[in-house]
């Protein structure tokens, strides 16, 4: 009779490392870091120091990962109820809350040290404020208590380009806040598309998401209105001469496609279209910021 196979430490270590990696929500962190790096390159007419870009990116990533870990600790019971999130490490019991708290403290503390000592104190304090805004104000106060959670809480998610700008110049001028405003206005239609096709999940969670509290029809109308405001907002970099015609053309083309998606949801809803809208919204933001960057260096 053979004894049951045992997991060796060499097999267990990669699994544990992967669970901690997933705790930082790497896909969301990558988009945030991309926006921060765009802010770094837009902050100067010349190429910024690549070593500064690398160090600042590491510091911002560490604090962002710490914020997402805290979010996962607080929402572990909600995550366990939802198909989209029930495989997360804390929801599965792969990592204990205490282990996640220690992990968050270690990487968050390391991120603060990197930013304060190797970048500048302004970037550290702005990134720490973003951490508090997401992990505490949004997760604890807003998300479980108001259907406008994603609107109000969107400010913390809009901060990455401001952090990147501050990391290079030690200042946060109007241009940096304009980039944040674009992300702020982009967030509601982006997230509500997800909430629409995951509405059953959110019903189980008990969270007061707009499609549940006010209905899918009103949510789709809000998405369309926010997208119209978003397209108008994305023309502001051209209006203040932060960018040129190349960016403006890209912004209008990308915005027209986004409007097509949200108008389609208003006219004839389907989960498939809502999912496609959500996926396009991610491509939209990345392409918009990439166009802004290309225009910045060729104009």
C-alpha positions as CSV (number, residue, x, y, z in Angstrom):
1,X,0.0,0.0,0.0
2,X,1.5,3.4,-1.1
3,X,1.5,6.3,1.3
4,X,-0.1,9.5,0.1
5,X,2.1,11.9,-1.7
6,X,3.3,14.8,0.3
7,X,3.9,18.3,-0.9
8,X,7.6,19.1,-0.7
9,X,8.8,22.5,0.5
10,X,10.2,23.1,-3.0
11,X,6.7,22.6,-4.5
12,X,5.0,24.6,-1.8
13,X,7.1,27.7,-2.0
14,X,6.1,28.8,-5.6
15,X,2.4,28.2,-4.6
16,X,2.7,30.4,-1.5
17,X,4.6,33.1,-3.5
18,X,1.8,33.1,-6.1
19,X,-0.8,33.6,-3.4
20,X,1.0,36.7,-2.1
21,X,1.5,37.9,-5.6
22,X,-2.3,37.6,-6.3
23,X,-3.0,39.5,-3.0
24,X,-1.6,42.6,-4.7
25,X,-4.2,42.3,-7.6
26,X,-1.4,42.5,-10.2
27,X,-3.6,43.3,-13.2
28,X,-5.1,46.3,-11.6
29,X,-1.8,47.3,-10.2
30,X,-0.2,47.1,-13.7
31,X,-2.8,49.5,-15.1
32,X,-2.2,52.0,-12.2
33,X,1.5,51.7,-12.7
34,X,1.2,52.3,-16.4
35,X,-0.7,55.6,-15.7
36,X,1.9,56.6,-13.2
37,X,4.7,56.0,-15.7
38,X,2.8,58.0,-18.3
39,X,2.7,60.9,-15.7
40,X,6.5,60.6,-15.3
41,X,7.2,60.9,-19.0
42,X,4.7,63.7,-19.5
43,X,6.1,65.8,-16.7
44,X,9.2,66.9,-18.6
45,X,10.0,67.9,-22.2
46,X,13.1,65.6,-22.1
47,X,13.3,62.0,-21.2
48,X,13.3,61.6,-17.4
49,X,16.0,59.7,-15.6
50,X,15.3,56.0,-16.2
51,X,16.7,55.1,-12.8
52,X,14.3,57.6,-11.2
53,X,11.4,56.1,-13.2
54,X,12.4,52.6,-12.1
55,X,12.8,53.5,-8.4
56,X,9.6,55.5,-8.3
57,X,7.7,52.7,-10.0
58,X,8.9,50.2,-7.5
59,X,7.8,52.5,-4.6
60,X,4.4,53.2,-6.1
61,X,3.9,49.5,-6.9
62,X,4.7,48.5,-3.3
63,X,2.3,50.9,-1.8
64,X,-0.4,50.0,-4.3
65,X,0.0,46.3,-3.6
66,X,-0.2,47.0,0.1
67,X,-3.5,48.9,-0.4
68,X,-5.0,46.0,-2.4
69,X,-3.9,43.6,0.2
70,X,-5.7,45.6,2.9
71,X,-8.8,45.8,0.6
72,X,-8.7,42.0,0.3
73,X,-8.5,41.6,4.1
74,X,-11.5,43.8,4.7
75,X,-13.6,42.2,1.8
76,X,-12.6,38.6,2.3
77,X,-16.1,37.5,3.3
78,X,-17.7,39.5,0.5
79,X,-15.2,38.0,-2.0
80,X,-16.1,34.5,-0.9
81,X,-19.7,35.1,-2.0
82,X,-18.9,36.2,-5.5
83,X,-17.9,34.0,-8.4
84,X,-15.5,36.7,-9.8
85,X,-13.6,36.9,-6.5
86,X,-14.1,33.7,-4.6
87,X,-10.7,32.3,-5.7
88,X,-8.7,35.1,-4.2
89,X,-6.2,34.0,-1.6
90,X,-8.0,35.3,1.5
91,X,-11.4,34.1,0.3
92,X,-10.0,30.6,-0.2
93,X,-8.1,30.6,3.1
94,X,-4.8,30.2,1.4
95,X,-3.5,33.2,3.4
96,X,-4.7,34.2,6.8
97,X,-5.7,37.8,7.6
98,X,-2.8,38.1,10.0
99,X,-0.3,37.0,7.3
100,X,-1.9,39.5,4.9
101,X,-1.7,42.3,7.4
102,X,2.0,41.6,8.0
103,X,2.7,41.3,4.2
104,X,0.9,44.6,3.6
105,X,2.8,46.3,6.4
106,X,6.1,45.1,5.1
107,X,5.7,46.0,1.4
108,X,3.8,49.2,2.3
109,X,6.6,50.3,4.7
110,X,9.2,49.4,2.1
111,X,7.4,51.5,-0.5
112,X,7.2,54.5,1.8
113,X,10.9,54.2,2.5
114,X,11.8,53.9,-1.2
115,X,9.7,56.9,-2.1
116,X,10.8,59.1,0.8
117,X,14.5,58.4,0.6
118,X,15.1,57.7,-3.1
119,X,12.4,59.8,-4.8
120,X,11.0,62.7,-2.7
121,X,8.7,63.2,0.3
122,X,5.9,64.7,-1.8
123,X,5.5,61.6,-3.8
124,X,5.6,59.4,-0.6
125,X,2.9,61.5,1.1
126,X,0.7,61.6,-2.0
127,X,1.0,57.8,-2.5
128,X,0.3,57.2,1.2
129,X,-2.8,59.5,0.9
130,X,-3.9,57.4,-2.0
131,X,-3.4,54.2,0.1
132,X,-5.6,55.6,2.8
133,X,-8.2,56.8,0.3
134,X,-8.5,53.4,-1.3
135,X,-7.9,51.0,1.6
136,X,-9.8,52.9,4.2
137,X,-12.1,55.6,2.9
138,X,-13.3,53.7,-0.2
139,X,-13.3,50.1,1.1
140,X,-14.5,50.7,4.6
141,X,-16.7,53.9,4.4
142,X,-17.9,54.3,0.8
143,X,-18.2,50.9,-0.9
144,X,-20.6,49.3,1.7
145,X,-22.7,52.4,2.3
146,X,-23.5,54.3,-0.9
147,X,-24.3,53.4,-4.6
148,X,-22.0,56.4,-5.5
149,X,-19.1,54.5,-4.0
150,X,-17.2,54.1,-7.2
151,X,-17.8,57.8,-8.2
152,X,-16.5,59.3,-4.9
153,X,-13.9,56.7,-4.3
154,X,-12.7,57.0,-7.9
155,X,-10.4,59.9,-6.8
156,X,-7.9,57.5,-5.2
157,X,-7.8,55.4,-8.4
158,X,-7.2,58.5,-10.4
159,X,-4.1,59.5,-8.6
160,X,-1.3,57.4,-10.4
161,X,-0.4,60.1,-13.0
162,X,-0.2,62.7,-10.3
163,X,2.2,60.4,-8.3
164,X,4.3,59.9,-11.4
165,X,4.5,63.6,-12.1
166,X,5.5,64.4,-8.6
167,X,8.2,61.7,-8.6
168,X,10.0,63.4,-11.5
169,X,9.4,67.1,-10.8
170,X,8.5,67.3,-7.1
171,X,5.5,69.4,-8.1
172,X,1.8,68.7,-9.0
173,X,0.7,71.3,-11.5
174,X,-2.7,71.6,-13.2
175,X,-1.6,69.3,-16.1
176,X,-1.1,66.4,-13.6
177,X,-4.5,66.9,-12.1
178,X,-6.0,67.0,-15.5
179,X,-4.7,63.5,-16.1
180,X,-6.3,62.5,-12.8
181,X,-9.6,64.1,-13.8
182,X,-9.7,62.0,-17.0
183,X,-9.3,58.7,-15.0
184,X,-11.8,60.0,-12.4
185,X,-14.5,60.5,-15.1
186,X,-13.5,57.3,-16.8
187,X,-14.0,55.1,-13.7
188,X,-17.8,55.1,-13.4
189,X,-18.7,53.8,-16.9
190,X,-15.7,51.4,-16.7
191,X,-16.8,49.9,-13.4
192,X,-20.6,50.0,-13.9
193,X,-20.1,47.9,-17.1
194,X,-18.6,45.2,-14.9
195,X,-21.4,45.6,-12.3
196,X,-24.1,45.2,-14.9
197,X,-22.9,41.8,-16.2
198,X,-22.0,40.7,-12.7
199,X,-25.2,42.0,-11.1
200,X,-26.1,38.6,-9.6
201,X,-22.7,38.5,-7.9
202,X,-23.2,41.9,-6.4
203,X,-26.6,41.0,-5.2
204,X,-25.1,38.1,-3.3
205,X,-22.4,40.4,-1.9
206,X,-24.9,42.8,-0.3
207,X,-23.0,45.9,-1.6
208,X,-25.2,48.8,-2.7
209,X,-24.0,49.0,-6.3
210,X,-26.0,51.4,-8.6
211,X,-27.5,48.6,-10.8
212,X,-29.0,47.0,-7.7
213,X,-30.1,50.1,-5.8
214,X,-31.4,52.1,-8.8
215,X,-31.8,49.5,-11.5
216,X,-29.8,48.6,-14.7
217,X,-31.7,51.1,-16.9
218,X,-30.7,54.1,-14.9
219,X,-27.1,52.7,-14.6
220,X,-26.8,52.4,-18.3
221,X,-28.1,56.0,-18.8
222,X,-25.5,57.2,-16.2
223,X,-22.8,55.3,-18.1
224,X,-23.8,57.1,-21.4
225,X,-23.8,60.5,-19.7
226,X,-20.4,59.9,-18.0
227,X,-18.9,58.8,-21.3
228,X,-20.1,62.0,-23.0
229,X,-18.5,64.0,-20.1
230,X,-15.4,61.8,-20.5
231,X,-15.0,62.6,-24.2
232,X,-15.3,66.3,-23.5
233,X,-12.8,66.0,-20.7
234,X,-10.3,64.3,-22.9
235,X,-10.2,67.3,-25.2
236,X,-8.9,69.5,-22.4
237,X,-5.2,68.6,-22.9
238,X,-5.5,70.0,-26.4
239,X,-7.4,73.0,-25.3
240,X,-4.7,74.0,-22.8
241,X,-2.0,73.2,-25.3
242,X,-0.7,70.3,-23.3
243,X,-1.0,68.2,-26.5
244,X,-1.4,68.5,-30.2
245,X,-3.7,67.4,-33.1
246,X,-2.4,63.8,-33.0
247,X,-3.7,63.3,-29.5
248,X,-6.9,65.1,-30.2
249,X,-7.7,62.9,-33.2
250,X,-6.9,59.8,-31.2
251,X,-9.0,61.0,-28.2
252,X,-12.0,61.7,-30.4
253,X,-11.8,58.4,-32.2
254,X,-11.4,56.4,-29.1
255,X,-14.2,58.3,-27.4
256,X,-16.5,57.8,-30.3
257,X,-16.0,54.0,-30.0
258,X,-16.6,54.2,-26.2
259,X,-19.8,56.2,-26.8
260,X,-20.9,53.6,-29.3
261,X,-20.6,50.9,-26.7
262,X,-22.5,52.8,-24.0
263,X,-25.2,53.9,-26.4
264,X,-25.6,50.3,-27.5
265,X,-26.1,49.3,-23.8
266,X,-28.9,52.0,-23.5
267,X,-30.6,50.9,-26.7
268,X,-30.3,47.1,-26.4
269,X,-28.6,45.6,-23.3
270,X,-26.9,42.2,-23.2
271,X,-24.3,40.8,-20.8
272,X,-22.0,40.1,-23.7
273,X,-22.1,43.8,-24.7
274,X,-21.5,44.9,-21.1
275,X,-18.5,42.6,-20.9
276,X,-17.2,44.0,-24.2
277,X,-17.7,47.5,-22.9
278,X,-15.7,46.8,-19.8
279,X,-12.9,45.2,-21.8
280,X,-12.8,48.1,-24.2
281,X,-12.7,50.6,-21.4
282,X,-9.4,49.2,-20.3
283,X,-8.0,49.3,-23.8
284,X,-9.4,52.8,-24.2
285,X,-7.6,54.3,-21.2
286,X,-4.3,52.6,-22.1
287,X,-4.5,53.8,-25.7
288,X,-5.6,57.3,-24.7
289,X,-2.6,57.8,-22.4
290,X,-0.3,56.2,-25.0
291,X,-1.5,58.7,-27.6
292,X,-0.9,61.5,-25.2
293,X,2.7,60.3,-24.6
294,X,3.5,59.9,-28.3
295,X,2.0,63.3,-29.1
296,X,4.1,64.8,-26.2
297,X,7.4,63.7,-27.7
298,X,6.7,64.2,-31.4
299,X,4.9,67.5,-31.3
